Amino acid sequence: MNENLNLCEILKHCPAGTKFWSPVWGDVFLDKDKKELEAIAENMIKIAEIDDSNVDKKIFDIKINVACDVKNPLYGKDGATAIYGTQKGVNKESFDILDNGLKNIAKLVKEKFNKEIDYIEGSGAAGGLGGGWEEKQPFR
């Protein structure tokens, strides 16, 4: 298969208020009791497992080109929450929840897919969506 994917088509399916990538691919977030979590930012810290059994394997045959002018890592002092959070309404109370949530997802991605998305240039773009692209396909 040699298909191209329109990034805009995928973005319109992201859950409102988040830039969670996994539901776009078909991944499901599970808590420690194996219960499915809604893909909202507040739940990122509660994710204990990423179930990728529903991911359509054809996604790996599609060429995805991502244009990105953001170079921020996923989390930390220069990460998505620290740099862009205030313009999205993040306050002091929610900062740690969100930043630690992104750190939790990065840890799970490393454990499950053996990919380190923490500090890849651009992984903090679009609230962490850049890291999600890297989870499934390396940046091009």
C-alpha positions, 0 to 999 in steps of 0.5 A: 500500500502506498497512501498518504495521510492528510494530517488535518483529517486526523486532527479533526478526530482528536477529542475536544480539549485534548491532543491525545494521539492514541485514540486517533490511532485506535489505542485505548488507555487503561487504568490500573484496574484495566478499565478504559479511561476517557482520553482527557488531559486529567486522565493522563496521569492515571494511565497504566497501560496502552492497549494497541490491539485495535490499531489498524496495522495498515497505518504503518504502510501510510506515509505521514509527513508532518510539518512542524515549527515547534521544537519543544520536548514533550515535558519539562521546563521547555516542554508542551505544558511549560511553554504553551500551557498558559495560553491554553488555560493551564494554571499552577494547580493543573500544571503538575497534573498535565506535565506529569501526565505527559511524563507518564505517557512517555514512560509507558511508550518506552515500556511498550514500544521501546521508543523514547519520545520524551526529548525528541525535538517537536514531541511537545508540539500540539500538546504532545501530538508530536510525540504521538506521531513518533510513537507509531512512525518516525518523523519525516 
